[in-house]
């Protein structure tokens, strides 16, 4: 009902006359006046200056008018999208961006989405955080899978999906510790996958004496298989390292040992239908189960904590 009242208000703004506004909405003048009066009661402000004739809008009324226009446009767009869904199903291109650190999640979601909506033309691309955010902002990507601990810049929204830990993966000599500090980790020879950690974690390794960065998981595995190099990855990427001989997963203690992972989209209300469907699918019970399995794969590489001493947190 409130949407219809907004239509009355917009008609009055256009016609500048109560009777003509009512005629354009195909209702009686008392119906139109009652609808606008209901809006004033709902908003608890005076919207229209009244006298013997229409005298204009109050300052508060001008603000309500701007919101009414936006809400009506949103409703029209939503009706159009729902009509297209009913008539044609979910169709068209869908572009998914991901960090190397969220590629395991991207694989799980893109497969499920393409199977659920076979008429969608799904494409994926990877990049660093700044590249992905710019691509979302420019409309070149519909959804980016990213770390969402930092506040989003203007025009973007972030939605957290889960929280995961960073682990050291190594077959190098680290004693029998089941947890290490960032200082302990930084002292090791490290081969790191670019954009596989949030920036706050990368800052913990500034000044590390021996770092190699790569975009290739093959190069990363080659270094790990020497037994002399280690890496740091989010727990969701443990599946890319299996099976690897003698490889262990060792927890890293605070600070910034965890990161929030989620969706980044253009700020929009409502969200485009395809984006909404994608995010809704990620919360379906079967997808929650698949994501949980992805997040627990590291346990196959985990050191048996019951027989190991604990490194004190600093």
Secondary structure, DSSP 8 states (H G I E B T S, - for coil): -HHHHHHHHHHHHHHSSHHHHHHHHTS-HHHHHHHHHHHHHHHTS--EEESSSEEEE-HHHHHHHHHHHHHHHHHHHHHHHHHHHHHH-S-EEEEEEE-GGGHHHHHHHHHHHHHH-TTEEEEEEE--HHHHHHHHHTTS-SEEEEE--S---TTEEEEEEEEEEEEEEE-S--TT-SEE-HHHHHTS-EEEETTSS-HHHHGGGTT-SSEEEES-HHHHHHHHHTTS-EEEEEGGGGGGG-S-TT-EEEEE-SSS-EEEEEEEEE--SS--HHHHHHHHHHTSHHHHHHHHHHHHGGGGGB--GGGS------
